[in-house]
Amino acid sequence: MELVTDLHIHSKYSRAVSQRMEIVNMYLWGRKKGINLLTVADFTHPIWVRQARAALEEKFEGIYKVRNEEVLKQQLGYLKNTSFFGPYFILTTEISCIYTERGRVHKIHNLVFAPDFETVFKINQELEKRGFNLRADGRPILGISARNLLELLYGIDERIFVIPCHVWTPWFSLYGSSSGYDSINDCFGDYSGKITAVETGLSSDPSMNWRIKELENRQIVSFSDSHSLEKIGRENTVLEIKNQISNIKNDEKKLEITYKDIIGAFRGDESPNLRIKYTVEFYPEEGKYHFSGHRACGVSYSPEDIKEKGVICPSCQRHLTVGVMNRVEKLAGSSAENFVLEKDEMGVSWVKDKEERSFDKLRTLTSQRPPYVSLVPLLEILAEALGSGTGSQTVLTTYDNLVTNIGSEFEVLLRGSIDKIRTVAGDRAAEAIKRVRDRSISVVPGFDGEYGKVKIWLDEKEGVKKAEKKEEKVQLGLGF
């Protein structure tokens, strides 16, 4: 049994976030997407956390459900006659640490997990006691080092858990080229052992992170960091439920999952009730910082370009923003050729560790390297297939028809019959989904804060041979 999780999103109280990001709407879109476990998000914001607590009730230990869930199911209609459960909610928040250390400014974002609302209120009280402003933003900015943040949190409760966010983003991350460190130990010092998982972010994928020596014995997770309902789940981590406690009631299987189970999976416990089965990824080229560049001048450089031309913009002579691929190349301890592609019976291409490490036999030596799949969000696929915007009525109606007749968004993208998709949404939509499953797409890499551009169909004038020549490097996420 799978548990689809997206544990890094934001509420309407964070900057640049949709005002529709409220608990009930998160729940409704979580069901559309096929997510079983979401995050409350932004639990440090005093107004939001009170609203969230009023909207939720504890389902299992540290896991919460919306009040009046049955009413909401009927209101939505999607999946109401299936065994789909949730989404339930867990308590996490993103915290931004901005500080100077040894003469250099560091900006590190961390995802903080709390076991219950009581612990959340203790965290908030401690932060406010130290003079931090929690009302200004759902993602608070603290003038405290990443290492000292962990010291503070674990002094409150040892059950708290921390994952460094989008670890390669240039400006706000652990390995960021502009404000990060070269290693986990450099950043967290004597608390480095507490860091047992890192989040890929949109501009990197697991195979890029597999190249980093210190990540060999740590879990690689992916979440959406969504600021809007439609982008929930664009990246997610799927857990495998091993020791399930279930009963059948009204034809719905109900499973008992706890906060401790979730954290056990991210710690890589030896005998977890949950473990990471696979992750769903953006194409890393589509992320905003995959390549190096200067957006104002339209300059985008691959790692090869950087080696040849340097890091100075040829137009304005300013420093380029050094992107994720270049940073990975600098810190990598192994070759980029560390994966293989395998297709399943539905034509979905999975990226797997070439070494095929055993989860059980090598537990004491290294963590499991679960496979992953790179997808394009369904709304984006339909927008290109139907020649309309993602918010157009044509696209939204087709999306709803697919979800109603086939299942959640992830059912459509990963497991839905292409013939049935064709019946519901037409030939072009079916062909587009088939191409995404096959990785037969083109992505112009993002750089310096500008998202990459996905093309499922190349322009006719570009020619089939050109597409075939580029296809392999683009599909495998090498980015150059």
C-alpha positions in Angstrom: 0.0 0.0 0.0 1.3 3.4 -1.0 1.1 6.7 1.0 1.6 9.8 -1.3 3.0 12.7 0.7 3.5 16.4 0.0 4.9 17.8 3.2 6.3 21.2 2.1 3.7 23.7 0.9 2.6 27.2 2.1 -0.5 28.8 3.5 -2.1 32.1 2.5 0.0 33.8 5.3 3.3 33.3 3.5 4.5 35.9 1.0 3.6 35.4 -2.7 1.1 32.7 -1.9 -2.5 32.4 -3.2 -5.2 33.5 -0.8 -7.0 30.3 -1.6 -4.4 28.3 0.3 -6.6 27.3 3.3 -7.2 23.9 4.9 -10.4 23.0 3.2 -9.1 24.0 -0.2 -5.9 22.1 0.4 -8.0 19.0 1.3 -10.1 19.3 -1.8 -7.2 19.7 -4.2 -5.2 17.0 -2.3 -8.0 14.6 -3.2 -7.9 15.7 -6.8 -4.2 15.2 -7.0 -4.2 11.8 -5.2 -2.2 12.9 -2.1 -2.8 11.0 1.1 -0.8 13.2 3.5 -0.4 16.9 3.3 1.2 19.4 5.7 -0.7 22.1 7.6 2.3 24.3 6.7 3.4 27.6 8.2 2.7 26.5 11.8 4.9 29.3 13.2 2.3 32.0 12.1 0.1 32.7 15.2 -3.1 33.4 13.3 -2.8 30.5 10.8 -1.9 27.9 13.4 -5.1 28.8 15.4 -7.2 28.5 12.2 -5.6 25.2 11.3 -6.2 23.7 14.8 -9.8 24.7 14.6 -10.2 23.1 11.2 -8.6 19.8 12.2 -8.9 16.9 14.7 -6.4 14.2 15.5 -6.9 11.0 13.5 -3.9 9.1 14.6 -1.0 10.1 16.8 0.4 13.3 15.2 -1.8 12.9 12.1 -4.8 15.1 11.7 -8.0 15.0 9.6 -10.4 17.8 8.5 -13.5 18.1 10.5 -16.7 17.1 8.7 -14.7 15.1 6.2 -17.7 13.1 4.9 -19.5 16.3 4.0 -16.4 17.5 2.1 -16.2 14.2 0.2 -19.7 14.6 -1.0 -19.1 18.2 -1.9 -16.2 17.3 -4.1 -17.5 14.1 -5.6 -14.0 12.9 -6.7 -12.9 9.5 -5.6 -15.8 9.2 -3.2 -16.6 5.7 -4.2 -13.0 4.4 -4.0 -10.7 3.3 -1.2 -8.7 6.5 -1.5 -8.0 7.9 2.0 -7.2 11.4 3.1 -5.5 13.7 2.6 -4.6 13.7 6.3 -2.4 16.5 7.7 0.9 16.6 9.5 2.6 19.6 11.2 5.5 21.2 9.3 6.8 24.7 8.6 9.6 26.2 6.6 12.0 28.5 8.5 14.5 30.8 6.9 17.8 31.4 8.8 19.8 34.4 7.6 23.0 35.1 9.4 26.7 36.0 9.0 29.3 33.4 9.9 33.1 33.8 9.4 32.5 37.0 7.4 30.0 35.4 4.9 26.2 35.7 4.8 24.3 32.4 4.8 20.6 31.9 4.0 19.5 28.4 4.8 15.9 27.1 4.7 14.8 24.2 6.8 11.6 22.2 7.0 10.6 21.6 10.6 8.3 18.7 11.7 6.5 18.8 15.0 4.7 15.8 16.6 1.6 17.7 17.8 0.0 21.2 18.3 1.3 21.4 21.9 4.9 21.1 20.6 4.1 23.7 17.9 3.0 26.2 20.5 6.2 25.5 22.6 8.3 26.2 19.5 6.4 29.4 18.7 6.6 30.6 22.3 10.4 30.0 22.4 10.9 31.9 19.1 8.9 34.8 20.2 10.7 34.9 23.6 13.9 35.4 21.6 12.4 38.4 19.8 11.7 36.8 16.4 8.7 38.2 14.5 6.4 35.3 13.6 3.5 37.5 12.3 5.3 39.0 9.3 5.4 35.9 7.2 4.2 32.3 7.3 7.8 31.4 6.5 9.6 33.4 9.2 13.1 34.8 8.8 15.3 34.2 11.9 18.6 35.8 12.6 20.0 32.5 13.9 22.4 30.0 12.4 21.1 26.7 11.1 23.1 24.8 13.7 21.7 26.9 16.5 18.2 26.5 15.2 18.6 22.7 15.6 20.0 23.2 19.1 16.9 25.3 20.0 14.4 22.9 18.5 15.9 19.7 20.0 16.1 21.4 23.3 12.3 21.8 23.2 11.5 18.2 22.1 13.6 15.4 20.7 10.7 14.2 18.5 11.1 17.3 16.3 12.6 16.5 13.0 14.4 18.8 10.4 15.0 18.4 6.7 17.0 21.0 4.7 14.8 22.5 2.0 15.5 22.6 -1.8 19.2 22.0 -1.0 20.7 23.3 -4.3 18.8 26.6 -4.8 21.5 29.3 -5.2 20.1 31.8 -2.7 18.4 30.0 0.1 19.8 26.5 0.7 22.4 24.2 2.2 24.5 23.8 -0.9 23.4 27.1 -2.6 26.2 28.7 -4.7 25.4 32.2 -3.3 24.7 31.6 0.3 25.3 27.9 1.3 28.0 25.6 2.4 30.1 22.8 0.8 28.9 20.2 3.3 26.3 19.3 5.9 29.0 19.4 8.6 30.0 22.9 7.7 26.4 24.0 8.1 25.1 22.1 11.1 28.4 21.2 12.9 27.8 18.9 15.9 24.1 18.5 14.9 25.0 17.1 11.5 24.0 13.6 12.6 20.4 14.9 13.0 20.2 15.6 9.3 19.2 12.2 7.8 17.2 13.5 4.8 17.4 16.4 2.3 14.9 17.8 -0.1 15.8 17.9 -3.8 14.0 21.1 -4.8 12.6 21.6 -8.3 16.0 22.2 -10.0 17.6 18.9 -9.0 16.5 15.3 -9.0 17.7 12.2 -7.0 20.3 11.0 -9.5 22.0 14.4 -9.2 22.0 14.1 -5.4 23.2 10.5 -5.6 26.5 11.9 -6.8 27.2 13.6 -3.5 29.3 11.4 -1.2 27.8 12.6 2.1 24.3 11.9 0.8 24.9 8.2 0.3 23.6 7.3 3.8 20.8 9.9 3.8 17.3 9.9 2.4 16.5 11.9 -0.7 12.9 13.4 -0.6 10.9 15.6 -2.8 8.0 17.9 -2.0 6.2 20.7 -4.0 7.0 23.9 -2.0 3.6 24.9 -3.6 2.3 28.5 -3.3 -1.0 27.6 -5.0 -3.6 24.9 -5.0 -2.9 23.8 -8.6 0.8 23.2 -7.9 0.3 21.0 -4.8 2.0 17.6 -5.4 4.1 18.7 -8.4 6.8 16.9 -6.5 6.1 14.3 -3.8 7.5 11.4 -1.9 5.6 8.1 -1.9 6.0 5.9 1.1 5.4 2.1 1.3 3.3 1.0 4.2 4.8 -2.2 5.5 3.1 -3.1 8.7 -0.4 -1.9 8.1 -3.1 -2.1 10.7 -6.4 -2.0 8.7 -10.0 -2.8 8.9 -12.8 -2.6 6.5 -15.7 -0.3 7.1 -18.2 0.9 4.4 -15.9 -0.6 1.8 -13.0 1.8 2.7 -9.7 0.5 4.0 -8.5 2.6 6.9 -4.8 2.5 7.8 -3.2 3.6 11.0 -0.2 5.8 10.4 1.6 7.9 13.0 4.0 10.9 13.1 6.6 8.4 14.4 6.1 6.2 11.3 6.6 9.2 9.0 9.8 10.3 10.7 11.1 6.7 10.8 10.9 6.6 7.0 12.9 9.9 6.7 15.4 8.7 9.3 15.9 5.4 7.5 15.1 3.4 10.6 16.1 -0.2 10.5 12.6 -1.7 10.9 10.3 1.1 9.9 6.5 0.8 9.4 7.0 3.1 6.4 9.8 3.5 4.0 10.4 5.5 0.9 9.2 3.6 -2.2 9.8 6.3 -4.9 9.6 10.0 -5.5 7.8 12.0 -8.2 9.9 14.7 -9.7 9.8 17.8 -11.8 12.2 17.6 -14.8 15.0 19.4 -13.1 15.6 21.4 -16.2 12.2 23.0 -15.6 13.3 24.4 -12.3 14.2 28.1 -12.0 17.9 27.6 -11.2 19.0 24.5 -13.2 21.5 26.3 -15.4 23.7 29.3 -14.5 22.9 32.6 -16.1 21.7 36.2 -16.0 18.0 36.6 -16.6 18.2 40.4 -17.3 20.6 39.8 -20.2 19.1 36.5 -21.4 22.3 34.6 -20.8 22.1 30.9 -19.9 25.2 28.7 -19.4 25.5 24.9 -19.0 28.5 23.6 -16.9 30.5 23.2 -20.1 29.8 26.8 -21.0 31.0 27.9 -17.6 34.2 26.0 -18.0 34.7 27.6 -21.4 33.4 31.1 -20.8 33.6 31.7 -17.1 31.0 33.1 -14.7 30.9 36.7 -15.9 28.0 37.9 -18.0 29.3 38.8 -21.5 26.6 41.5 -21.8 26.8 43.5 -18.5 30.0 42.1 -17.0 28.3 41.2 -13.8 28.6 37.8 -12.0 26.2 35.1 -13.3 23.9 33.3 -10.8 25.6 29.9 -10.6 23.0 27.3 -11.1 22.3 23.9 -9.6 24.0 21.7 -12.3 27.2 23.7 -12.0 27.1 23.4 -8.2 26.5 19.6 -8.3 29.5 19.3 -10.7 31.7 21.1 -8.2 30.7 19.0 -5.2 30.1 15.7 -6.9 32.1 12.6 -5.9 30.9 10.3 -8.6 30.0 10.2 -12.3 26.7 11.5 -13.8 26.2 8.0 -15.3 24.8 6.5 -12.1 21.4 5.5 -13.2 19.4 3.3 -15.6 16.0 3.7 -17.2 13.3 1.0 -17.0 9.8 1.1 -18.3 6.8 -0.5 -16.6 3.7 -2.1 -18.2 2.0 1.3 -18.5 4.9 2.8 -20.5 6.2 4.9 -17.6 9.9 5.4 -17.5 11.5 5.0 -14.1 15.0 6.2 -13.2 16.8 3.6 -11.0 20.2 3.5 -9.2 22.6 1.7 -11.5 24.2 -0.2 -8.5 20.8 -1.6 -7.5 21.6 -1.3 -3.7 19.7 -3.6 -1.4 17.5 -1.9 1.2 17.9 -4.8 3.7 21.4 -6.2 3.2 23.2 -2.9 3.0 21.2 -1.0 5.6 24.3 -0.4 7.8 26.4 0.7 4.9 24.2 3.1 2.9 20.5 4.1 2.6 18.2 2.8 0.1 18.2 4.7 -3.2 14.5 4.5 -4.3 13.7 5.0 -8.0 11.9 8.1 -9.2 9.8 9.2 -12.1 9.9 12.6 -13.8 6.4 14.0 -14.7 4.9 17.2 -16.0 1.8 18.4 -14.1 -1.4 17.3 -15.8 -2.7 20.9 -16.2 0.5 21.8 -18.1 0.2 18.7 -20.3 -3.5 19.5 -21.1 -2.7 23.2 -21.8 -0.1 22.3 -24.5 -2.3 19.5 -25.9 -5.4 21.6 -26.1 -3.6 24.9 -27.0 -5.0 26.8 -24.1 -3.9 28.3 -20.8 -3.7 26.2 -17.6 -6.5 28.3 -16.1 -8.8 28.2 -19.2 -12.2 26.6 -18.9 -11.4 24.1 -21.6 -8.3 22.8 -19.7 -10.0 22.8 -16.3 -13.1 20.9 -17.6 -10.9 18.3 -19.3 -8.9 17.9 -16.1 -12.0 17.4 -14.0 -13.4 14.9 -16.6 -10.1 12.9 -16.3 -10.1 12.9 -12.6 -13.7 12.0 -12.3 -13.6 9.1 -14.8 -10.1 7.7 -14.2 -9.0 8.7 -10.7 -6.7 11.2 -9.2 -4.1 13.2 -11.2 -1.4 10.7 -10.3 -3.7 7.8 -11.4 -4.1 9.5 -14.7 -0.4 10.2 -15.2 1.1 6.9 -13.9 -1.5 4.2 -14.2 -4.5 5.3 -16.3 -5.1 3.4 -19.6 -4.1 5.5 -22.6 -7.2 4.2 -24.4 -9.5 5.3 -21.6 -7.7 8.7 -21.4 -8.2 9.0 -25.2 -12.0 8.3 -24.7 -12.3 10.9 -22.0 -10.0 13.7 -23.2 -9.3 13.0 -26.9 -6.3 11.8 -29.0 -4.0 14.8 -28.5 -4.3 14.7 -24.7 -3.7 10.9 -24.7 -0.7 11.2 -26.9 0.8 14.0 -24.7 0.5 11.9 -21.5 2.0 8.9 -23.4 5.0 11.1 -24.4 5.5 12.3 -20.8 5.5 8.8 -19.6 8.1 7.9 -22.2 10.3 11.0 -21.4 9.9 11.9 -25.1 9.8 15.7 -24.4 12.1 18.7 -24.7 12.9 21.1 -21.9 14.7 24.4 -22.3 16.5 24.7 -18.9 15.6 27.4 -16.4 18.2 29.8 -15.1 18.5 32.8 -12.7 14.9 32.6 -11.4 13.2 31.8 -14.7 11.4 28.5 -15.0 12.4 26.1 -17.8 10.1 25.6 -20.7 8.6 22.2 -21.4 7.7 21.2 -25.0 5.9 18.0 -25.6 5.7 18.7 -29.3 8.6 20.3 -31.1 7.8 22.7 -33.9 7.7 20.9 -37.2 10.5 23.1 -38.7 12.9 21.8 -36.0 12.8 18.4 -37.6 12.7 14.9 -36.2 16.5 14.3 -36.5 17.3 17.3 -34.3 14.8 16.2 -31.7 16.2 12.7 -31.7 19.8 14.0 -31.4 18.9 16.1 -28.3 16.4 13.6 -26.8 18.7 11.4 -24.7 20.4 14.1 -22.8 17.2 16.0 -22.1 15.3 12.9 -21.1 17.9 11.7 -18.6 18.0 15.0 -16.7 21.6 15.7 -17.5 20.7 19.3 -18.3 23.4 19.8 -21.0 
